[in-house]
Amino acid sequence: MTGTVIVCEDLHITLGSGASEVHVLKGIDLAIARGESLSLVGPSGSGKSTLLMALAGLERPDTGRVVIEDTDTTRLSEDALARLRGRAIGIVFQSFHLIPNMTAIENVAVPLELAGAGDAFARAEEELREIGLGERLTHYPAQLSGGEQQRVAIARALAPGPAILLADEPTGNLDGTNGAKIADLLFEAQATRGTTLVLVTHDTGLADRAGRVVRLQSGRIAGDAAGGDSQVPLAAAAG
């Protein structure tokens, strides 16, 4: 539970080319401890989602490096990076990204099967029941509400037991009540499983639940401070 699990060193990322080229990240230095909860905040275009994708290995830096569990991911091949991501990193997106022609349990079982787990469906069912979707195992995404779809996505991300959970605007497509329930699930996973949680959000209430809030401005870190009380359930506050 101790030690540093993520390190960024002098990270620079440019997106686009020619006239549309944008220098998005401009020398990011950041260390995140194992088991820590951290929110990335800042205005649109500040680079927070790009930074999250760099941590996931889904954006390659121009210069600098990202170290995950003592592995310099910038030196890995795409195949090796995919294996590391499958083992160590769970990702939750704003738009759920469930496979539409697969049931809830199949969506959760897929990454487990890819990792070679022989009990993929049993573990998928356990994850879904744990987050209150035991009656939705055989439902397809189109048969689920937005909140239920995001819970499936969280179960899928957590099922392989990753050390790191990355969430990009996880409540952005949900109403206040469902967003609060999703927030509770994320922080509960961080607290009970010892998972390192890094989330991007525009929601200041959600951001302040993290133990640490890092503010980005124009591709640079403009602030790094302790967050608020991450133990107060937003769902309860939402009533």
Secondary structure, DSSP 8 states (H G I E B T S, - for coil): --SEEEEEEEEEEEES-GGG-EEEEEEEEEEEETT-EEEEE-STTSSHHHHHHHHTTSS--SEEEEEETTEEGGGS-HHHHHHHHHHHEEEE-TT----TTS-HHHHHHHHHHHTT-TTHHHHHHHHHHHTT-TT-TT--GGGS-HHHHHHHHHHHHHTT--SEEEEESTTTTS-HHHHHHHHHHHHHHHHHH--EEEEE-S-HHHHTTSSEEEEEETTEEEEEEE---TTS-HHHHH-
